[in-house]
Structure formats: structure tokens, C-alpha cells
């Protein structure tokens, strides 16, 4: 599985930084609401086709296993999970961080654990497509 280094795709064995899932928590702005008003944040957006919706939502949702992992990182804002109403097996996962630097620092420091999680959760979806890394505009 290729890994994301903010804008470029690299193979796992060559990556010094790994992709992550980001997004919003609870009140849609997480614990950093006051800091985000004037800041740009990054959002990584992924699309998934899944068979077992309940299990996918448990692992990839805002309080799921991936979000719990990312909450250990400084600058993580949260994860938003969206289900397509016209194709219920299709989801968007939006992961948000305060900055590209915060994202890169976390995934670089946690590379081995990240790869273990990728391997352990890969069976929860049939396909994954990364739409891109986006930033908020002021």
C-alpha cells in the first residue's frame, strides 16, 4: 500500500513519513476550536468501498481505532466519517491536522505502529482511494 507524504505517494519501504486519517471530533472542531478560526488546517480525504459497514464504522469512525491512534499526536484535530446515502457501502474519511508539520512529525515518529495498523485493518475495506490533501482557505 503506498504511503502519503503530503502530496506525494511513496512506497512503504521508502517512506520516511506515512499517511494518516484526519478529521473532526464531536462538536466538529474538537478541543482546538478557538485556535482554528484564523488557522489553516490540512485535511486528508479518502474514499472506501466496504462490505461490513458496522465494523468499518467502528474502526474508521471519529471514535474508532484509527482516531484513537491519531489522538496521541500533537496537532491532530479529529476524524469525520461520511456514508454515501445513495451507495451505503461507500464512505469518505476526512482526517484533519493543525498543520502539515504536525502531521509529518506524528507519522514519522510512529511509522512502525502505523504500518502494523495498516496491515491489521486492511481487510475492513475492498478498495481505498485517496482524493488528496486539502487545506482550509481563509
GIPELIN-V296411 format. One record per residue. N is the residue number from 1. RES is the residue in three letters. SS is DSSP state (2 for helix, 1 for strand, 0 for the rest). PHI is phi in degrees with one decimal (none if undefined). D_CENTER is the distance of its C-alpha to the mean C-alpha in whole Angstrom. Layout:
# GIPELIN-V296411
<<N;RES;SS;PHI;D_CENTER> <N;RES;SS;PHI;D_CENTER>>
This chain:
# GIPELIN-V296411
<<1;UNK;0;none;15> <2;UNK;0;-65.1;14> <3;UNK;1;-112.0;12> <4;UNK;1;-97.0;11> <5;UNK;1;-119.6;13> <6;UNK;0;29.0;12> <7;UNK;0;108.3;14> <8;UNK;1;-130.0;16> <9;UNK;1;-101.8;15> <10;UNK;1;-130.6;17> <11;UNK;0;-78.1;18> <12;UNK;2;-54.1;17> <13;UNK;2;-70.4;20> <14;UNK;2;-102.8;20> <15;UNK;0;-78.7;17> <16;UNK;0;-101.2;17> <17;UNK;0;-138.9;14> <18;UNK;0;-115.8;11> <19;UNK;0;-73.0;7> <20;UNK;0;-143.6;4> <21;UNK;0;-107.9;1> <22;UNK;0;-126.3;3> <23;UNK;0;164.3;7> <24;UNK;0;-105.9;10> <25;UNK;0;-112.0;12> <26;UNK;0;30.3;16> <27;UNK;0;-84.8;18> <28;UNK;0;77.3;15> <29;UNK;0;-128.2;15> <30;UNK;2;60.6;15> <31;UNK;2;-78.0;17> <32;UNK;2;-107.1;17> <33;UNK;2;-53.0;19> <34;UNK;2;-67.3;22> <35;UNK;2;-74.3;20> <36;UNK;2;-86.0;18> <37;UNK;0;-59.9;21> <38;UNK;0;-108.3;22> <39;UNK;0;-99.9;19> <40;UNK;0;-88.3;17> <41;UNK;0;-122.9;13> <42;UNK;1;-104.1;11> <43;UNK;1;-134.6;8> <44;UNK;1;-97.7;6> <45;UNK;1;-119.1;7> <46;UNK;1;-126.1;8> <47;UNK;1;-114.1;11> <48;UNK;1;-130.6;12> <49;UNK;1;-108.8;16> <50;UNK;0;-129.3;16> <51;UNK;0;-98.3;20> <52;UNK;0;-98.7;19> <53;UNK;2;-63.0;18> <54;UNK;2;-61.3;18> <55;UNK;2;-69.0;17> <56;UNK;2;-60.3;14> <57;UNK;2;-62.0;13> <58;UNK;2;-63.5;14> <59;UNK;2;-83.2;12> <60;UNK;2;-103.4;8> <61;UNK;0;-73.2;10> <62;UNK;0;-59.7;10> <63;UNK;0;-119.2;12> <64;UNK;0;-81.0;11> <65;UNK;2;-61.1;11> <66;UNK;2;-64.9;8> <67;UNK;2;-62.7;8> <68;UNK;2;-61.2;11> <69;UNK;2;-61.6;10> <70;UNK;2;-68.7;8> <71;UNK;0;-62.8;11> <72;UNK;0;-74.1;13> <73;UNK;0;-93.4;12> <74;UNK;0;-68.8;14> <75;UNK;0;97.9;13> <76;UNK;1;-73.7;10> <77;UNK;1;-99.4;10> <78;UNK;1;158.9;8> <79;UNK;1;-125.5;6> <80;UNK;1;-115.0;9> <81;UNK;1;-117.3;10> <82;UNK;1;-120.4;13> <83;UNK;1;-107.8;15> <84;UNK;0;-69.6;18> <85;UNK;0;-73.0;21> <86;UNK;0;-92.0;23> <87;UNK;0;-138.7;21> <88;UNK;0;-57.2;20> <89;UNK;0;-88.8;18> <90;UNK;1;-109.5;16> <91;UNK;1;-130.6;13> <92;UNK;1;-114.1;10> <93;UNK;1;-116.7;6> <94;UNK;1;-119.8;6> <95;UNK;1;-108.5;4> <96;UNK;1;-121.3;7> <97;UNK;1;-131.8;9> <98;UNK;0;-65.2;13> <99;UNK;0;-161.4;13> <100;UNK;2;-63.3;13> <101;UNK;2;-63.2;15> <102;UNK;2;-64.1;13> <103;UNK;2;-60.1;10> <104;UNK;2;-61.6;12> <105;UNK;2;-62.9;15> <106;UNK;2;-64.1;12> <107;UNK;2;-69.6;11> <108;UNK;2;-67.3;15> <109;UNK;2;-69.9;16> <110;UNK;0;-114.5;14> <111;UNK;2;-50.3;14> <112;UNK;2;-63.5;17> <113;UNK;2;-65.0;15> <114;UNK;2;-59.6;11> <115;UNK;2;-63.2;14> <116;UNK;2;-62.8;15> <117;UNK;2;-66.9;12> <118;UNK;2;-57.2;12> <119;UNK;2;-63.0;15> <120;UNK;2;-74.6;16> <121;UNK;2;-111.9;13> <122;UNK;2;-59.7;14> <123;UNK;2;-74.2;17> <124;UNK;2;-79.7;15> <125;UNK;0;-142.7;15> <126;UNK;0;-86.4;17> <127;UNK;1;-148.7;15> <128;UNK;1;-131.6;12> <129;UNK;1;-132.3;12> <130;UNK;1;-88.4;10> <131;UNK;1;-73.9;12> <132;UNK;1;150.1;11> <133;UNK;1;-111.9;10> <134;UNK;1;-119.1;12> <135;UNK;1;-125.8;14> <136;UNK;0;-70.7;16> <137;UNK;0;-111.3;20> <138;UNK;0;-92.3;22>>
